[in-house]
Amino acid sequence: MRGTSFRRATAEQTDDVLGVLDEAAGWLRARGIDQWPDRFEAEWVADAVTRGETWLVTVEGRIAGTVTLDRSDALWADTAGAAAYVHRMAVRRRVPGLGAVILDWAARTARADGATALRLDCVRSNGRLRTYYEERGFVHRGDVTVGGAPGQREGDGPVTWVSRYERILVP
C-alpha cells in the first residue's frame, strides 16, 4: 500500500495507540463481536511500548493502525520453535486492506529477526476474523482458554476461549 510506514510507538504516543485500539474495539462492539474490552487501559500497552514492540502504522502521514509484535506469549508455551506473536493489531476503517499489509510486514520482520513462525489468536466466536486469518495463510492450531475478559488475559475473572493461529515463515 503506497505511503505506508511503520514506526515504533514511544511512550508519548500511547494515546495514539489507544485511540486506534479503542476505535477498533468500538467498531467490533457495534457489530456484536466480543473480541476486546470496550476501552483499553494505558497500563495494558505500556510494557510493550517501553520494550519497543508496539508500532504505529501511518498511511500518507496519518495514523491508520497499530500492532504489537512480541517474541513470546504464554498462550503458546506448549509449542516449540522460534516465533513472533502478533497482538493488538487494529486498523482504522478508512484504510481498507491495511490489515493484510500489517500481517505481511509482521511476517517479514519476524523472519528477519530469526523467527520461523508468526502466531496470533482471536476469540473463538469471531468467525469472520478466523476466516480472515486463514485466507492469509494462517493455520488453526487449537483452542485454549484464558482468564479475564476478551483482550485482557488476567489470571482471574471470566474465562474466554481463544483460537490460536500460526503461519510458517519460509526463509
trRosetta pair geometry for C-beta under 8 A, 3 or more apart (Angstrom, degrees):
i j d omega theta_ij theta_ji phi_ij phi_ji
1 4 4.6 71 83 -31 97 131
1 59 6.5 -39 131 -122 125 116
1 95 7.7 73 -179 -176 158 107
1 97 6.3 149 -81 111 127 113
1 98 6.5 -41 -1 -100 169 66
1 101 4.9 -50 4 -83 116 152
2 60 7.8 39 114 -63 82 92
3 58 7.9 -84 149 123 81 80
3 59 5.5 77 106 -170 100 59
3 60 4.0 20 156 -67 149 65
3 61 7.4 -58 -178 -12 112 65
4 57 6.6 -8 -165 -175 95 98
4 58 7.2 162 -149 86 46 50
4 59 5.2 -15 -94 -101 72 76
4 64 7.8 -80 -121 52 87 137
4 98 7.4 168 -114 -129 131 91
4 101 5.9 -78 -163 162 173 149
5 57 7.3 167 83 -153 41 54
5 58 5.2 -8 56 57 89 96
6 55 5.0 -2 -170 -178 96 136
6 56 7.6 156 -153 78 50 42
6 57 5.6 -20 -99 -102 71 74
6 105 6.0 151 -47 176 148 151
7 55 6.6 144 73 -156 31 80
7 56 5.5 -21 66 60 86 90
7 58 7.1 14 9 -1 110 109
8 52 5.1 -17 -151 -154 141 79
8 54 7.1 91 -159 78 66 53
8 55 5.8 -58 -100 -101 40 69
8 56 7.9 43 136 15 10 78
9 13 4.6 -133 -160 88 84 122
9 14 7.1 107 157 -79 123 46
9 16 7.0 -161 -133 74 113 109
9 17 5.2 37 -141 -59 162 122
9 49 5.2 -68 98 -129 108 97
9 54 4.5 -40 36 107 122 99
9 55 6.2 -177 -19 -120 87 13
9 56 4.9 104 -80 -28 91 96
9 66 7.0 22 -53 -136 138 110
10 13 4.9 89 52 9 70 102
10 49 7.2 74 170 178 13 106
11 14 5.9 -9 -167 -32 44 110
11 46 7.6 38 -124 -143 90 79
11 49 5.9 124 -87 131 55 126
11 50 6.8 38 -74 -82 103 73
13 16 4.5 -38 -173 32 82 121
13 17 6.3 88 129 -23 83 92
13 49 7.7 -171 71 -146 84 128
13 56 6.1 -82 157 -38 143 142
14 17 5.6 -52 -151 36 38 113
14 18 6.2 34 152 -16 69 107
14 42 5.5 54 157 -141 135 99
14 45 6.4 154 -145 92 93 118
14 46 6.8 7 -118 -94 138 70
14 49 5.9 -45 -90 -73 90 173
15 18 5.5 -53 -142 42 34 111
15 19 6.1 44 154 -30 65 103
16 19 5.6 -49 -148 28 30 117
16 20 6.9 27 156 -14 61 100
16 56 6.0 8 120 -109 127 139
16 63 5.5 -131 -171 -118 115 167
16 66 7.8 149 124 -73 82 127
17 20 6.2 -60 -158 35 31 105
17 21 6.4 23 151 -13 66 111
17 45 5.6 -176 120 155 139 160
17 49 6.8 -132 -7 -83 163 122
17 54 6.0 15 -118 160 146 136
17 56 6.6 -108 -78 -80 78 94
17 66 4.9 116 -136 -129 74 158
18 21 5.6 -58 -143 43 34 111
18 22 5.8 32 160 -19 70 110
18 40 5.3 -150 -134 79 83 111
18 42 6.4 -47 -66 -87 141 68
18 45 6.9 -154 -70 23 82 146
19 22 6.0 -55 -139 39 24 107
19 23 6.3 26 158 -20 61 107
19 63 7.6 69 82 110 123 143
20 23 5.8 -56 -149 35 29 111
20 24 6.4 24 155 -14 64 108
20 56 7.8 160 -11 -130 148 83
20 63 6.5 -116 -62 149 118 112
20 64 7.9 75 -117 135 126 17
20 65 6.1 128 -164 -141 145 25
20 66 4.6 142 77 -2 146 112
20 90 5.0 147 141 97 95 116
20 91 7.5 -21 -171 -117 113 15
20 92 6.4 -86 -131 -56 89 85
21 24 5.9 -60 -151 40 30 108
21 25 6.1 31 153 -21 67 108
21 36 7.3 -144 180 176 91 158
21 40 4.5 4 114 -3 137 147
21 45 7.5 -158 -20 -58 158 142
21 66 6.5 -56 -50 59 84 136
21 88 6.1 -25 -105 -166 121 106
21 90 5.1 155 -100 13 51 159
22 25 5.4 -50 -141 37 33 114
22 26 6.3 36 157 -20 64 104
22 39 5.4 13 -118 -130 108 71
22 40 5.9 -122 -65 19 79 91
23 26 5.9 -55 -151 35 29 112
23 27 6.5 30 151 -20 62 105
23 90 7.4 134 68 158 84 129
23 92 6.3 6 108 -111 148 75
23 93 7.8 -127 150 -8 114 92
24 27 5.6 -53 -149 35 34 113
24 28 6.4 35 153 -19 66 104
24 36 7.2 56 107 30 94 152
24 90 3.6 -125 -12 -152 159 118
24 91 6.9 92 -89 45 122 39
24 92 7.9 -103 -63 -85 87 38
25 28 5.7 -54 -150 36 32 112
25 29 6.3 32 153 -19 66 107
25 35 7.7 -142 -122 78 66 93
25 36 4.3 -98 -111 92 99 124
25 37 6.5 -15 -150 81 143 48
25 38 6.2 128 143 -166 125 20
25 39 6.7 171 88 -86 152 29
25 40 6.8 173 -28 -31 149 90
25 90 7.9 -38 -33 -116 69 144
25 151 7.8 -6 -107 -61 117 170
26 29 5.7 -53 -143 37 31 111
26 30 6.3 35 156 -23 64 105
26 38 7.5 53 -84 -162 67 65
27 30 5.8 -53 -149 32 28 113
27 31 6.9 12 155 -5 60 110
27 93 6.3 162 -106 -57 151 121
28 31 6.1 -75 -159 45 31 101
28 33 4.2 -88 -172 76 86 109
28 34 7.8 160 145 -67 112 11
28 35 4.9 -84 -170 33 154 113
28 36 6.1 97 56 30 152 95
29 32 7.6 50 -174 -69 34 19
29 33 7.1 -98 -71 58 25 65
29 34 7.9 60 -105 -94 66 49
29 38 6.3 42 -71 -111 156 71
33 123 7.9 156 177 57 83 130
33 125 7.9 177 -146 106 68 97
33 126 5.6 63 -158 -110 112 99
33 128 7.7 -72 -99 39 138 119
33 129 7.9 108 -163 -20 142 118
34 123 6.3 -107 94 124 76 174
34 125 6.7 24 52 71 99 133
34 150 5.5 148 148 -5 78 151
35 122 6.4 -29 -136 -164 108 93
35 123 5.2 -146 -114 11 58 119
35 126 5.4 44 -83 -71 105 145
35 129 7.0 87 -102 -16 138 158
35 150 5.6 -170 162 157 19 141
35 151 6.9 72 136 -51 59 108
36 40 7.4 -33 173 -66 122 94
36 150 5.7 -110 -86 119 19 103
36 151 3.9 67 -132 -56 67 150
37 40 6.6 131 66 -79 109 51
37 149 5.6 80 -85 110 94 129
37 150 6.8 178 -50 78 57 73
37 151 5.2 -123 -9 69 80 130
37 152 6.3 65 -43 -53 123 102
40 44 5.5 -117 -170 61 89 136
40 45 6.6 44 159 -25 129 115
40 88 7.9 72 -113 -133 151 125
40 151 7.5 -97 -96 153 90 135
41 44 4.8 103 65 -10 80 104
42 45 6.6 -77 -162 46 39 92
42 46 5.9 56 149 -55 76 104
43 46 5.2 -34 -132 5 39 125
44 151 8.0 33 -174 147 150 94
44 152 7.2 -83 -118 -124 129 65
45 48 5.6 -68 -164 48 58 109
45 49 5.7 59 142 -27 86 108
45 54 6.2 63 -174 -86 103 159
45 68 7.4 -149 -138 -67 89 135
45 88 6.9 151 -102 -171 106 177
46 49 5.8 -60 -148 37 29 111
46 50 6.2 28 157 -19 66 108
47 50 5.6 -55 -147 37 31 112
47 51 6.3 24 157 -13 66 109
48 51 5.8 -57 -143 42 31 108
48 53 4.5 -85 -166 70 82 111
48 54 4.6 90 125 -41 103 105
48 68 4.7 -11 175 -138 149 132
48 70 6.9 -72 -121 -78 110 98
48 87 7.4 -124 -109 79 158 129
48 88 7.8 149 74 32 167 138
49 52 7.8 40 175 -70 31 24
49 53 7.6 -89 -66 51 20 71
49 54 4.7 -39 -86 37 63 132
53 68 5.2 46 129 -163 97 85
53 69 5.8 -144 -168 65 80 55
53 70 5.5 41 -168 -86 146 58
53 71 7.8 -120 -109 -9 125 79
54 66 6.6 4 -176 -176 94 106
54 67 7.4 177 -149 94 56 36
54 68 4.6 -28 -95 -97 74 86
54 88 7.5 -17 -120 81 104 130
55 66 6.6 166 86 -153 55 59
55 67 5.3 -9 56 61 102 79
55 68 7.4 169 14 -89 72 35
55 69 6.9 20 -6 1 117 103
56 63 5.7 -49 -176 -128 115 103
56 65 7.6 147 -166 86 48 49
56 66 5.6 -27 -107 -100 54 84
57 63 7.4 99 74 -155 48 59
57 64 5.6 -69 105 69 91 84
57 65 3.8 -9 54 66 124 95
57 66 6.5 -155 10 -73 87 30
57 67 6.9 45 -31 2 118 98
57 91 7.6 -37 69 -108 135 84
57 98 6.8 139 122 -177 143 120
57 101 7.9 133 -165 102 144 113
57 102 6.1 -77 -67 -92 159 106
58 61 5.9 -6 166 -145 127 10
58 62 6.0 150 -156 68 87 26
58 63 5.6 -51 -97 -89 80 41
58 64 6.1 112 -139 8 29 91
59 62 6.2 -31 66 61 67 82
59 64 4.2 15 8 -12 105 153
59 65 8.0 60 -22 3 104 97
59 95 5.3 141 17 -119 158 140
59 98 6.7 -94 -51 -101 137 125
63 66 7.9 11 -174 -54 105 90
63 92 7.6 105 117 -26 69 133
64 91 6.3 5 149 -155 80 80
64 92 5.0 -104 -153 29 58 111
64 94 7.2 -110 -131 74 97 93
64 95 4.4 41 -168 -12 129 158
64 98 5.8 -142 136 -119 120 162
65 89 7.3 6 180 -171 112 71
65 90 6.2 -178 -149 94 73 51
65 91 4.1 -21 -97 -105 111 69
65 92 6.5 -123 -64 1 63 73
65 95 7.0 -103 -38 71 104 140
65 98 5.3 -175 -39 143 141 134
65 99 7.7 179 -123 -79 147 54
65 102 5.9 -112 133 -68 151 137
66 88 6.6 -32 113 132 104 98
66 89 7.3 -167 95 -135 55 37
66 90 5.6 7 52 52 87 89
67 86 6.3 -40 -166 -151 111 90
67 87 7.7 126 -172 68 63 45
67 88 6.8 158 -139 92 36 69
67 89 4.3 15 -109 -105 92 80
67 90 7.7 179 -72 21 60 53
67 102 5.2 154 -43 -173 145 126
67 106 6.5 -104 150 -73 151 120
68 86 7.4 126 76 -163 59 42
68 87 4.3 -33 73 72 111 93
68 88 4.8 46 8 49 111 106
68 89 7.7 -125 26 -58 61 62
69 84 5.5 2 -176 175 95 119
69 85 7.2 147 -160 70 46 47
69 86 6.3 -17 -103 -98 68 57
69 87 7.8 -178 -77 26 23 76
69 106 5.5 -174 -100 -134 122 96
69 109 6.3 6 177 100 171 136
69 110 6.9 -138 -168 -68 124 92
70 73 6.0 109 92 -59 135 89
70 84 6.9 152 77 -166 43 65
70 85 4.3 -26 65 63 97 104
70 87 5.9 32 -7 1 115 122
71 84 6.2 -39 -102 -113 52 68
71 85 7.3 -148 -58 16 5 93
71 113 7.8 -108 -99 139 108 141
71 115 7.9 -143 -128 -76 76 117
72 85 7.0 -45 93 4 10 133
73 76 4.9 58 82 17 99 104
73 85 4.2 132 -31 -109 128 167
73 87 7.5 165 -99 -58 123 118
73 119 6.8 -139 37 96 142 124
74 77 5.3 -2 -160 -42 52 113
75 121 6.2 -69 132 -20 157 154
75 144 6.3 161 -162 75 89 141
75 146 6.7 -33 -100 -80 112 117
75 153 7.7 -85 -56 -124 113 131
75 162 7.1 -37 -150 81 142 139
75 164 6.7 178 141 -92 113 118
76 79 4.7 -57 -176 41 88 115
76 83 7.0 -67 128 68 159 149
76 85 7.1 -160 8 -92 138 125
76 119 5.8 46 -77 139 154 164
76 164 6.8 138 -87 -144 90 140
79 83 7.7 15 111 -6 114 149
79 119 7.8 136 89 -97 149 155
79 141 7.1 26 -93 163 149 144
79 166 7.8 -147 176 -76 157 145
81 116 5.5 -97 -175 65 108 116
81 117 5.5 50 127 9 134 125
82 114 5.8 -58 154 130 151 88
82 115 5.0 -146 132 -123 89 49
82 116 5.2 89 64 7 88 90
82 117 7.4 145 87 25 50 80
83 110 7.4 -7 -172 -169 46 131
83 115 5.3 74 -137 -156 22 110
83 116 6.9 -62 -78 58 63 65
83 117 4.2 -33 -107 74 100 94
83 118 6.8 164 -162 -91 87 19
83 119 5.1 29 169 -4 139 114
83 166 7.5 -64 -128 -134 139 104
84 106 6.8 -164 112 174 130 91
84 109 7.3 -175 169 99 176 89
84 110 3.4 -130 18 -117 140 116
84 113 6.7 86 -67 66 128 129
84 115 4.4 -77 -18 -68 92 168
84 117 7.7 -175 28 93 61 52
84 118 5.6 -20 67 -114 91 69
84 119 7.3 170 84 26 40 74
85 118 7.8 159 -91 -165 26 55
85 119 5.1 -29 -106 74 73 92
85 120 6.6 138 -164 -84 63 54
86 89 5.5 -3 171 -36 110 124
86 103 7.1 -12 -95 -113 162 74
86 106 5.4 25 -86 -170 112 163
86 118 6.5 39 -24 176 106 99
86 119 7.2 -168 17 89 77 40
86 120 4.0 -25 61 -85 102 116
87 120 7.4 -176 -69 -129 45 85
88 151 7.9 84 -91 -149 84 99
89 99 6.9 96 146 -136 122 85
89 102 5.8 149 -151 124 119 145
89 103 7.6 43 -150 -68 164 78
89 106 8.0 -62 -90 -48 132 148
89 120 7.6 -23 3 -134 127 143
91 95 5.9 -112 177 73 112 105
91 98 4.4 154 -137 83 141 121
91 99 5.3 -111 -10 -61 141 78
91 102 7.1 -150 -67 -14 112 139
92 95 5.5 68 72 13 86 101
92 98 7.7 33 46 36 66 157
93 96 7.8 12 -178 -65 51 72
95 98 4.2 40 123 -33 113 132
97 100 5.8 -48 -169 34 62 111
97 101 6.6 64 138 -21 78 104
98 101 5.3 -56 -152 37 43 116
98 102 6.2 45 152 -22 73 102
99 102 5.7 -54 -150 34 32 111
99 103 6.4 29 154 -16 65 105
99 132 7.3 -11 122 171 146 133
100 103 5.7 -53 -145 38 33 110
100 104 6.3 33 155 -17 65 106
100 136 6.2 -160 -121 -106 85 126
101 104 5.9 -56 -149 38 29 109
101 105 6.3 31 152 -19 64 108
102 105 5.6 -55 -147 38 31 113
102 106 6.2 35 153 -22 66 105
103 106 5.5 -50 -145 34 32 114
103 107 6.5 35 154 -21 63 103
103 118 7.7 125 -166 137 79 151
103 136 5.6 22 115 166 159 150
104 107 5.7 -51 -150 33 33 112
104 108 6.5 31 153 -15 65 104
105 108 5.8 -57 -149 38 32 109
105 109 6.1 29 155 -18 67 110
106 109 5.8 -57 -142 40 28 111
106 110 6.0 30 158 -20 65 109
106 118 5.9 108 124 -144 104 137
107 110 5.9 -55 -143 37 26 110
107 111 6.2 26 158 -18 63 109
107 118 5.1 -81 -98 -32 73 152
107 167 6.5 -59 -102 104 118 134
107 169 5.8 173 -165 -108 88 105
108 111 5.8 -57 -147 38 28 110
108 112 6.3 28 155 -19 64 109
109 112 5.8 -56 -148 37 29 112
109 113 6.4 19 154 -11 63 110
110 113 5.8 -66 -151 43 30 106
110 115 3.8 -50 170 51 93 138
110 117 7.9 -70 147 92 140 27
110 118 5.1 155 38 -86 165 94
110 169 6.2 -151 99 -66 109 158
111 114 7.8 99 -177 -29 29 8
111 115 6.2 -82 -77 64 33 80
111 169 4.5 -160 -83 171 100 137
111 171 7.0 164 -163 -112 114 48
115 118 6.8 87 126 -71 137 63
115 169 6.1 75 107 23 84 150
116 168 6.8 -18 154 -154 78 73
116 169 5.6 -159 -168 52 31 96
117 166 5.3 -12 -175 -167 124 105
117 167 6.7 150 -161 75 68 45
117 168 5.5 -39 -103 -108 83 48
117 169 6.0 -157 -85 1 24 90
118 138 7.8 -87 92 -98 95 97
118 166 7.2 148 77 -157 47 54
118 167 4.6 -13 59 59 98 100
118 169 6.0 92 -19 -55 91 108
119 141 7.7 -45 -132 28 106 147
119 164 6.8 -9 -169 -172 106 96
119 165 6.8 159 -153 87 58 52
119 166 4.9 -17 -100 -102 83 77
119 167 7.7 -167 -74 22 39 66
120 133 6.9 -146 75 -123 121 136
120 138 7.1 -54 44 -126 103 150
120 164 7.8 164 91 -153 34 55
120 165 5.4 -16 66 63 78 99
121 162 4.5 47 165 159 124 122
121 163 6.2 167 -153 81 77 43
121 164 4.9 -34 -95 -99 101 57
121 165 6.6 163 -91 15 43 77
122 126 5.1 -83 146 61 119 132
122 129 4.7 -132 169 114 168 134
122 130 6.4 -147 68 -68 127 71
122 133 7.2 -170 1 -26 129 140
122 162 6.5 171 88 -154 19 87
122 163 6.0 -16 62 54 71 91
122 165 7.6 10 8 -2 92 119
123 126 4.9 91 69 -10 87 106
123 150 5.2 -25 -69 -124 130 125
123 160 6.2 -69 -118 177 99 112
123 161 6.9 83 -162 82 68 63
123 162 5.7 -66 -103 -104 37 69
123 163 7.5 40 130 9 17 84
124 130 7.9 35 -151 -66 39 136
124 143 5.2 39 -96 -132 128 126
124 161 4.1 -29 6 116 135 106
124 162 6.1 -157 -38 -122 80 14
124 163 4.8 116 -102 -37 67 94
125 161 7.4 96 -26 71 84 105
126 129 4.2 6 136 29 118 116
126 130 6.2 141 97 -22 72 88
127 130 5.5 -56 -144 37 33 114
127 131 6.3 34 158 -19 67 104
128 131 5.9 -55 -152 35 29 110
128 132 6.5 35 148 -24 62 106
129 132 5.2 -49 -148 32 36 119
129 133 6.6 36 154 -18 66 100
130 133 6.0 -53 -152 34 31 109
130 134 6.5 29 152 -17 64 108
130 140 7.3 28 -164 -87 108 112
130 163 5.8 20 -106 75 117 155
130 165 7.6 175 -138 -62 69 131
131 134 5.6 -56 -147 39 33 112
131 135 6.2 35 155 -21 67 106
132 135 5.9 -58 -150 35 27 111
132 136 6.7 11 154 -7 61 112
133 136 5.8 -71 -153 45 33 104
133 138 4.1 -43 163 52 95 139
133 165 4.8 -10 152 -170 145 174
134 137 8.0 146 -174 12 30 9
134 138 5.9 -87 -84 69 36 80
134 139 7.5 75 -120 -99 76 34
134 140 7.1 -15 -86 -37 107 91
134 165 7.5 -119 -66 -130 63 131
136 167 7.3 -51 119 -86 84 142
137 167 4.9 68 113 -131 97 114
138 165 3.8 37 162 167 127 120
138 166 6.3 138 -155 62 79 20
138 167 4.7 -65 -92 -58 66 93
139 165 6.6 151 67 -155 31 72
139 166 5.6 -33 58 65 85 77
139 167 7.2 138 6 -87 75 47
139 168 7.9 12 10 -13 122 90
140 163 6.1 -43 -138 -180 99 113
140 164 7.4 105 -164 79 54 56
140 165 5.9 -39 -97 -99 43 76
141 164 4.5 -61 71 103 97 104
141 165 6.4 156 9 -108 92 20
141 166 4.9 48 -34 -2 137 111
142 163 7.6 -175 107 -147 27 61
142 164 5.6 3 66 43 69 110
143 161 5.5 14 176 -178 117 103
143 162 6.8 170 -152 86 70 35
143 163 5.1 -36 -96 -96 83 64
143 164 7.2 -177 -92 6 30 78
144 161 7.5 164 87 -149 25 61
144 162 6.1 -22 65 61 72 85
144 164 6.5 31 9 -27 106 115
145 159 4.9 -8 -169 -173 124 107
145 160 6.7 141 -155 72 68 39
145 161 5.7 -42 -95 -94 70 58
145 162 7.5 131 -118 15 22 77
146 153 5.1 -52 177 -113 133 73
146 159 7.4 149 73 -156 35 60
146 160 5.3 -25 62 64 86 93
146 162 5.7 20 -2 -2 114 123
147 153 7.1 74 64 -162 65 37
147 154 5.2 -89 112 88 98 59
147 155 5.1 37 72 -173 153 15
147 156 5.5 21 174 -35 135 8
147 157 5.7 114 170 52 84 80
147 158 7.7 145 -162 80 54 34
147 159 6.4 -40 -104 -101 52 62
147 160 7.8 124 -138 19 5 83
148 152 3.8 -116 149 90 131 112
148 153 5.6 -73 50 1 135 5
148 154 3.3 109 -69 30 129 88
148 155 7.5 43 -38 18 103 23
148 156 7.1 66 -66 73 75 39
148 157 4.4 62 -102 63 46 133
148 158 6.9 29 176 56 11 67
148 160 7.0 -46 81 4 54 117
149 152 5.0 62 59 6 74 129
149 154 7.9 30 19 17 63 112
149 157 6.3 -66 -28 146 67 140
149 158 6.0 57 -81 48 58 113
149 160 6.9 80 -169 -47 23 132
150 160 5.1 156 -78 -133 66 156
152 157 7.4 -5 89 66 140 156
154 157 5.4 57 75 16 122 124
